[in-house]
């Protein structure tokens, strides 16, 4: 009798231990931090090294190392920057996962895709979903990589075909001119979208089955302008995903909307805009499709989108504003149409060169913006900047908290003020979000 009781007790204890282990300690307060490792190659103050991660990692619950890619011939996962990722010179894969010794609660995932992987005309992210042979090659190589470098899982930032921008009011043409250059798709129309959606669902299921016994994670990053209703069977995917990161920003960029500057990352729909280009509508879609709120993580950009203002632009700066393509590149990032938060905040001070006039968002719905108007005396172009700051990041965290969501995802650490040049405080965007969860 004692043996029977002991055996029954053991079964109960095992079940209890398993249930405790399976509980997510960050079910509603995830702070997922992306790091694009190519920021190491920037010159000057924008250069971001592995040691620069450390002040953020006490704030982040998860770190996504971006990005690996897919070999177009073998369909295996590969490093996109071998010299940085795996080479003898740096070996960041190993250096970054070893940071878990210093931050034992941190989970480190390897991001795959992320619009960092040149596609050319091969459409490899579509083709790998089409056959079991291709899917197995991808999965087997991914598992080997995970074992070799001790990642805690994978984040699938899958490069499906981005949807085209719809025409905007008053614009003669507003199709995304840079899509071929950026993603390699050009005017490609996916005639097998249903097949690719179903194949991706199988890939996620099979990958999770491989990783589940190892207690490793699979998460999904929904890239901007990927139509979730076309490419994701949310109801079937959800049980095999540990989190869904909704990167619901870049809803308007100078590449997609050359002639109009507007809020790039609104929480809610605003008058006259498309209904699905905001955080709330995308969140509601995934919840309505059966995804638990605790698995949905809201993306927050640590960068600004910019447009060039000309003599045709409205002097008041109230969006949408007539513009002429991307704003001038910043000294750190060197990318037209994009500024890091440090590059923005340095131009908000009273005596800054190229001082921006800041306009806050008392409604807490759309985001902050700033601008320097076209100078009619000198003929110098102006700039319009839609940006995130600690307050607006906090508003998005409060939205996630109020909706019972899983937390926030910061994209990415190298574009936050990681040197503390604004006010001496490093990673203010990360902190602004975390402390409101």
Secondary structure, DSSP 8 states (H G I E B T S, - for coil): -HHHHHHHHHHHHHHHHHHHHHS-TTSS-EEEEEEEGGGGG--GGG---GGGGHHHHTT-SEEEEEEEEE-TTT--EEES-HHHHTSSS--HHHHHHGGGGTSTT-EEEEEEETT-S--TTT-HHHHTTT-HHHHHHHHHHHHHHHHHHT--EEEEE-----------TT-S----TTHHHHHS-TT---TTHHHHHHHHHHHHHHHHHHHHTTT-EEEEEE-TT--HHHH--HHHHGGG-SEEEE----SS-TTT-TTEE--SS-SS--TTS-TTSSHHHHHHHHHHTT--GGGEEEEEESEEEEEEE-TTS-TT--SSEE--SB----TTT--TTEEEHHHHHTTSSTT-TT--EEE--TTSSS-EEEEE---TTT---EEEEEE--HHHHHHHHHHHHHTT--EEEEE-GGGS-TT-TTTS-TTHHHHHHHTT-
